[in-house]
């Protein structure tokens, strides 16, 4: 799938800077961890089909994909890596009223903006891979793949999705 605009994954991770980006520990490239993918897809399914987690955890189809406290899910989500060389771009969050957020001072025009720079990925395609242990569970895998596409095109992934980051364009399924 290809990014619609930009992607910011791992902004809240530890870093020597104010913000971070998730980089692979060996290759040094940005990637989307499998845990983030599974969490985003799981959240998408809960929000769109069940409205709350307790209803989802009563559904056998949901449990067969994601698991619960008593059993593992049948679907394996893998880290998503860029296809080819990723394009890196610097973006900025501009805090216009820093005194307002740090103390009880009201927002006012005399306060100096405090720009915070962060790294994003843009104009890059990522490969998303899911798997199963038993071939007999292929229908569960197909459903999970459909959820993956919908979650990434409708909800996005990573930070700042409410302002357009982390959304992907839908692609066809590969074998």
N, C-alpha and C positions, 0 to 999 in steps of 0.2 A: 504494500500500500504506500502511497505517496503523500507526504505532508501537504496540507492545504496552504499553510502559512509557516508558522514556526512551532518549535517544540522546546519546552523547558521541563526537564525531569531532574529532580534532586535539588531544587533550589534551597530546601531547608537542611540539606546534609551538612556535616561539619566541613569547614573550609578555612583557609587562611584569609579568605576574603569574606565579605558580608553574605554572599550567596555562593552557591555551588552548582555543579552540574554532575550528573552521574557519568563517570568515565570507566571503561573496562580496566580492571587492575593490571592486566597484562598488555593489552593492545593500545590502551590510551585513547580509545575512540568513544564517543557518546553512544549509549545503548539504552534500551528500555528493559529493566529487570523483569523477570518472569513474575515475581511477586507483585509488582506494580500492575502488570497486565491482568493477572488473575483477579486482583482486587478491583480494578476498574471494570472488568467484565462482570464480576459478581455484583458490584454496586449497580451497574446498568440493569441487570436482570431483576434485582430486588426492586429498584425504583419503577421500572416499566411494567413488570408483570405481577408483582406481589404487594407493592406499596410499603411493606415493612419486612424486617428480617424474620420475625417469628412465623409469619405465613410461609415464607420461602423455605424455612427449615422443616416445614411439615409436608413439603412437596418432594416426592421421590425422584422426579426428573432433575430438580435443582440439586438434590443431594448426590445423585449419581454423577453429576458434572463436577461440583465443587467440594463435596464431602460435608461432614459435620463432625461433632466431637466424638462420635462413635465409629465412623468409617471414613476412609480416604475417598476422595473423588476419583473417578475413572479417567479423567482427562488430565494430561500433563501439559503445562504451559511452559514454553522455553523462552529464554531471553530473546529480544528482538534486536537484530543488528542492522546497521545501514547496508544497503546494497550499493557497493561502490564507495567512493570517497565522500564522506559527509561534508556539507557546507556549514561552517560555523559563522555565527554573527553575534555581535555584541548588541545588547538592548539595554534600556534604562527604565528604572522605576524612579519617578521624580516625586519625592515627598515634599509637597509645597508648604506644609505647616508643621515643621518638626517640633516646635514648642508645644503645639496643641496635643500631639501624640505622646510627648515626654512628660508633660505636666498639666496643670489645670488652666493654662493660658488659652484664651479663645483664639480661633484661627483669625489671622490678620495678614494684610499685604506686606507688612514690614518684616515678616519672618523670611529668612533665606531658604530657598529650596535646597534639598539635600539629595542630589542624584545618587542612585545606587545602580551600578552597572552589573549586568549578569550575562552569561553565555547562553545562546540558544542554537538550535539546529534548524536550518531552513533548506528548502528545495532539495530534499533528500527522500529517497524511498527506503523503507524498512521491510525486512522479511520477517513475517510472523509465522511461527511453527507451533502446532499443537500435536499431541500424540496420545495414544492409548496403549495399554498393555495387552489387551485381548482383542483380537480381530472381531469377535462377536459384538463388541461395543461400538461399532462404527457409526451407528445412528446417533449415539451420544456425542461422538466426536464431530459429526456434521452439525449438530445443533450448537455445540460449543463454538465451532468456527463461524456459524451465522451470528451468534451473539458477539463474537470478537469483532466482526466487521461492523455490526450495528453500533456497538459501544464506541469504537474508534471514530465512526463517522457522525454519530449523533451526540455523544457526550464528551469525546476527546479523552486525552490522558495527560497526566503531569500537572504542572502548575499553570495557573492563569487561564484555565479553559473558559472562564466566563467572559474573557475579552478576546477569544479567538485562538489561543495557543492550543496545540496538541490535537488538532482535528486532522483526520486523514481522508483521502479520496478513496472510494471503494474500488477494489480490484476484483478480478475473477479468481476463483479457487484453483490452486495448482495441486497436482497429485504428487 
